Amino acid sequence: MSDLIFVMEKKHKRRLQEKFPNKLKNKQLICLDIPDEYRFMDDELIEILKSRVSEYIEVPE
């Protein structure tokens, strides 16, 4: 299981915390504050995700 978990919206974070409270102990759950209104694999979304996630981890080009 990951130690670092990213979600796009606060409601996603809340749902995970409600559904998996024990699994999330000692995990960092990070909300990227990206509206979940993009199509799957949308180019714009991918760029936003890379940018936001790169603040926390190294992202390959």
C-alpha positions as CSV (number, residue, x, y, z in Angstrom):
1,M,0.0,0.0,0.0
2,S,1.1,3.5,-0.7
3,D,2.3,6.0,1.9
4,L,1.3,8.9,-0.2
5,I,-2.2,9.1,-1.7
6,F,-3.5,11.8,-4.1
7,V,-7.1,12.7,-4.7
8,M,-8.5,15.4,-7.0
9,E,-11.3,16.8,-4.8
10,K,-12.0,17.2,-1.1
11,K,-15.1,15.0,-1.4
12,H,-12.8,12.2,-2.7
13,K,-10.6,12.6,0.4
14,R,-13.6,12.5,2.7
15,R,-15.0,9.4,1.0
16,L,-11.7,7.6,1.4
17,Q,-11.4,8.6,5.1
18,E,-14.9,7.4,5.7
19,K,-14.5,4.1,3.9
20,F,-11.0,3.2,4.9
21,P,-10.1,4.9,8.2
22,N,-7.9,2.0,9.4
23,K,-6.1,1.6,6.1
24,L,-5.2,5.4,6.0
25,K,-3.4,5.5,9.3
26,N,0.1,6.8,8.9
27,K,-0.6,7.7,5.3
28,Q,-0.5,11.1,3.7
29,L,-3.7,11.9,1.9
30,I,-3.3,14.9,-0.4
31,C,-6.1,16.8,-2.1
32,L,-4.9,18.4,-5.3
33,D,-8.0,20.6,-5.6
34,I,-8.7,19.7,-9.2
35,P,-12.4,19.6,-10.2
36,D,-13.4,16.2,-11.2
37,E,-15.0,17.4,-14.5
38,Y,-12.5,16.1,-17.1
39,R,-12.8,13.2,-19.5
40,F,-10.7,10.2,-18.9
41,M,-7.1,10.8,-20.0
42,D,-7.9,14.4,-21.0
43,D,-4.6,16.1,-22.1
44,E,-5.3,19.2,-20.0
45,L,-6.0,17.1,-16.9
46,I,-2.8,15.1,-17.3
47,E,-0.8,18.3,-17.4
48,I,-2.5,19.7,-14.3
49,L,-2.0,16.4,-12.5
50,K,1.7,16.3,-13.4
51,S,2.1,19.9,-12.2
52,R,0.3,19.4,-8.9
53,V,1.8,16.0,-8.1
54,S,5.3,17.2,-8.9
55,E,5.2,19.4,-5.8
56,Y,5.3,16.1,-3.8
57,I,7.2,13.6,-6.0
58,E,9.4,13.5,-9.0
59,V,7.3,13.1,-12.1
60,P,8.8,11.7,-15.3
61,E,8.3,13.7,-18.5
